[in-house]
Amino acid sequence: MQYRKFGRTGWNVSEIGYGMWGMAGWTGSEEQEVNKALDRSIELGCNFFDTAWAYGDGLSEQILNKTIKRHPGKKLYVATKIPPKNRKWPSRRGSALKDVFPADYIIEYTEKSLVNLGVDSIDLQQFHVWEDSWAQEDEWKEAISQLTGQGKVKAWGLSVNRWEPDNCLETIRTGLIDGIQVIYNIFDQAPEDHLMPLCREKNIGVIARVPFDEGTLTGTFTKETTFPGNDWRASYFVPDNLRSSVEHADALKPLIPAGMSMPEMALRFILSNPDIATTIPGMRKIRNVEANMASSDGKGLQADLLKQLKAHRWDRTPTEWSQ
């Protein structure tokens, strides 16, 4: 496992972190299997874990709590998120901060997460949605200053809405943000335009989420793929999206180097970008943990392949189904 500095925090975080959305509420998640997968990731050097209160109403945080307790000698970095008060993902233009993240609510849910996680201080507390129009409002600033001053949060971050990487630039310029979590993968390269240069300038840690484009970049979907009704992907991969996603993924298959899988190529594409501190694939099985962790070996993709993959950029805009 290779490690990178997480911006101005100075933390050395594993290039491959652990996305814990799949730990709660998705089909097939069973605690025993989950615990084995988490433990194996730590054996292989993973030390960055991204969860959220919204992942099972605190269940994912509680699973991470137990994981931390099973590894008392390890420094594991804990990142979680405050859910929007109005429970709207993503936030909408014109949303009022008082309806989404009022100060007392920021404090309340940080306290809830501290209890769920069983820690005295959260390494990285993030806002689960964001609107850059809130950048200069005092309420969120006062709340995070209070929590930081009390030692309950070490660093603050934003989880940027899907396909809106510029919807945080003014907030970064406030100097109060230490980390940005953004969708970045072979298809979603837009963060390279404005967000990553600003993060580089301000020394902000960048977390690349959705490295496999919600599964498209595993190369296993077909136009006939279906999902159980209680799996959120059933509402995300509507027919138009599924068809287009499969076509874009199929176009990549001739580029996969011999001996490499599409997921490995997808992770190595991300890790070839020095602006990324860590990427957080969701993993529920040991075989996926082992495969993903193996991608962090200091070997990026060849320059000619990177150039070819850059041509597969797919700019998209939020829709009703993009969530």
Steps between C-alpha positions, in 0.01 A plus 500: 500500500620848409414809705443865416474823697142608562547866422593735781396251769829320445332161543655213307196323360484182296454559126215252510256583775180322595161632392248376755171580330460131419533410866137589572178479307615342175409150395741229607658682794556260785689602809734202525609532138531877536721468807731255325529733201577799724760307697666377183524854365685608814736202471578622149576855617171688463471774762232737363132418549216712365153459646196719572214518747263448206646159422244299691411780745828455682544125442804542277661726762430236766664232284807723469495549878534123548774487238703767679465310826625178335819683394603706803861534390421643157448864406186489288376830357126545539300712256125535535224735384213707635176420312295791364224590745240499223626158382537622143783343297639693326427852619321726255583846375326748724503269803528702820781410739259524793296216349798276430780571751391732783764540770324302773441216253870488397588467867225244570606264222866533574418390855296208365790389281747525788283259697450262207870496420611471861767767458578824683582685179403449135796530265298635206141616537334577166182664381319230301364749243602855423407825324775751439250780555535420872872581499475837675222416747611520861288224652696202372829677567411565863388141553813342357723745688329401824537126435863540393575711806350232723725240338204301367604535133855523366426597140202596285395399151232517235352212305423672172174426320510259206639655179537844664872523580503880485220533757749552783773730370400809699461291813855368459619861478363568850798308635278287725495184289770232524361230272282464192325179400405498134399253232810437290563208267576420135168650394471784753812707434343844546659552846832541319380826343460732801461303823829313509715802411338697783544210743865480398541873559328490842652164602164327535473120516295353214300179543395337173167328551301277263818365335298235312218733390250319726611169350514587130881499504513145629408400145243251626176681413299430188199677357288229660642541852234549767514579872270406788232756574657588837841564341537873427667419168160384373395867493840628386555270204182595321492358144659804334779516756567126499515483122736795469715386793547152355589644159762728654647214703507264204700758305775471761539123482743497205733727701540273804863381518570129500478356848303795635129522580280800427461582874878496539540729199235732647683523833840543339360783287404684819827425677695628201377847597723647776223742601303210651577415862285187516219323319225314680350203317213326672594145600298228667698187407856401583582424136409859405707639787803302392463594134448870571778531756744338257454796265701716739854396416647825372458401137279734302367437153719551198488851354358385168217311671422799721477715190256255344290485815486879520312491170220306674402795717122509530359829619157465657259734675274417798159355422203381706646148514865594560439553875 
